[in-house]
């Protein structure tokens, strides 16, 4: 036994969340540096880091010992009665000796979380006894049972407890932990532990309760403890740790108890006994249970045959040789690779979803390239039609588990997961844990906060860190010299930075993967995968995605896609007037749809909503779904640089050239530009004779940029080009460079095609069924008033009315009212009312008919369902306008109506009947108390309530009287400001001041103002510094309409606006009208849309009159509404001149 060797058996890594500050990689690296033969991890109550630790330690040549510091309850661990809230729980360190021990450790930890969780995951001694085989137990720190009893002076009970643990685990598998952290209580306990060791015949073992890596990390760890406990560093009564809890080298550890060398030697003996071999890479998929009398393989083939006929028709399914050859090839690959059960499992839950009308996406990722997936109904995209490659999904040359990700309706995704859980077993299916870490900016803010810094001071430092993906503090200081100088020159910032560097990247909390689900072939918690529970009692793995994949688990992504819900809701609305509507049968090149995209009217259209996408659509000249697929693939970092080149080639402005004539077969559809990963595969196949599987391996190697592998592949490619097509070496070499370049940014066409189809469907619905589509869109944003405001503005642009909420007409969500070309506001979208209360109101309305007055509503719904606040909100937003009284009068009547409701419900419960309820039964509303007549609210009050509760104005706009003053080119709208590119500009904006907040500078206490300005397109915050706020204080009042000269600075995610000059906005009279004479023969719906767009682009203060003139000179004049007042009529005339007969100013 080496006198210089030692093994740490009690270590808390970062997975003892906000308690341990040791990164797994640092632990393993330091253990290797100290030449320790092994090291353990024993995190608090979990095994989160076990697999990551096992893999890294094995790779570093350090034996991994997987353990856990369990929480032991003296009573039954499942008992959760109130009387036991303060029951004693103790720490116990447990290590896995072998595979059996590991399985038992998984059972213990899972049981603690799933059945014993009460503030902490708890086990009891009965459970320990049940699962003790293969485990080594250590008595724990000062919070262990034995030490806790010794600290209380109960020596006999402590000795008895030690003997109990000995009996549970066996004398050779239970050790008493000796620790010396400079704590007096430990010194006293250690004397007794040495005595107990002799008395009960168990060994001693030396440990250090490691919580951080180096002694110098103590202060940073102290800061982290404050972050975790919500305290400040300067708090006197907070938790504090001794600085001794670091990973000490062997010599230091042995020096703690020089007279007890056997305690240190025992760490080596324990390590020698711990020999755990975990299996990686072996699939652990559940076997799908086929119907009786048929194998899984035969059942899959039967389903595929039926699906082939359903997708392609019986005749083609029987006669098309290429179709059948492709299907047979894919099936043979699946059978050889052992993925038949996998496909049947996926088919099963998608079939379940479609049978229950749960929307499922047409495909996602490379799975759309599989014909088997298409005929089974897993995807809805014909891979042959779109030229998709199966080998991009499943490569027979390098068999790795398939990865089918599925999009489901966001609202009903949980139903599918629940079905899978019931199908395969409650504990055989689990969602996947994730870990939130301390990112560069967040760790700076967290550290600054617990150090007691002012928010603005911390924010200043955090904002110096560049907004880049995966930015680190080290990189930030290298990239930003101002930040680097600030750190170097200001000692207190250097201190914050040093703490943050230690803590950066450490896990701070757990979450649940947005989509990931694991399906096992057995109870996962039965010695297999440790489980825990989410906040909503979901079963969740304790291992994250990476380790689960390495262990061979079947994992799938069940994604919730809101767009599918929007499409589903839209179709439901359409079928009220067109029962047979089928989204799968819409024409692939619908003119209205393509026009909508090419005009950039893409608000609400899947994947195309951003300003950049909108502008690209206008330039792209989209003529088919294929163009949408290409656009989605191009509009990403990297290939985005090719967009201009692609458009020029597409429009014939630039010559299309190919490096070799054979490449025309590969990328003629994309005008000679390779944008898809599949094109790289096809090029290698056609030019160099690669199989598509070999070509996929080439594509992967190119993507990884492995120089050695690439040199090898280059030789193979050049030889293949020579052998297959006699292509000279120099040309083949240059083509390889080209393919390598494209492989670096090429996009998966299968994924782009699937999402391109969803994009086209949403655009089709918006173009052809605008009321239904916008109703569906709004209905799925009822809790997001910002989004509602955007979509309401889009409705107004589309000339769709948004009708106010009406207690007798509104549904829970937004609904179309086609006869009015309008959308009715949904009751659940009103702030402060709640979906449950409004659902009850709608149910009562369906049962008993329309509500006839406020007392009728309160009496029928009941005071327990609808509170005073709910009633106030309904009155303020106009939902009770149908009762025929002013909102002010109804508001004054709420108290009386509520009292009446209480009285009615009390009488009903006692069997009495009031005059009111008698009248109700007779079908007439005879209120007991009249609605008081009070002074109506002002227009400003009414509009303010509407904006507060609905997110937009219904009965008007505060700026209506200033509409003419805001029209024209003098002012920039707030919506236009938000769309500005990065940089700075001096612009004039105008609007109503809806908020004015006076503040004071921190340096010298000078006053300044923060204004919120609103126009017809939105609201924005503006700063008015001291001189400006003082000079224009008379104008800077809430409710004032102003014109502001501003300086706008846009940087990345921030928009900063300062005002330098303020003028009052004056209402302007309407000028003489503009009259346009249109040739009736040239007018159709498309032309009208074009004219409308031109009018909207040039707003002003002049009324617009339109004359429709036929060939005989007869005309029909239409006056456009106030929303179509025009300004720059010359520009309008130039844009629509081909449709004009005449134009004049004035009547």
Order of alpha helices (4+ residues) and beta strands (2+ residues): alpha-beta-alpha-beta-beta-alpha-beta-alpha-beta-alpha-alpha-beta-alpha-beta-alpha-alpha-alpha-alpha-alpha-alpha-alpha-alpha-beta-alpha-beta-alpha-alpha-alpha-alpha-alpha-beta-beta-beta-alpha-beta-alpha-alpha-alpha-alpha-alpha-alpha-alpha-alpha-alpha-alpha-alpha-alpha-alpha-beta-beta-beta-alpha-alpha-alpha-alpha-alpha-alpha-alpha-alpha-beta-beta-beta-alpha-beta-beta-beta-alpha-beta-beta-alpha-beta
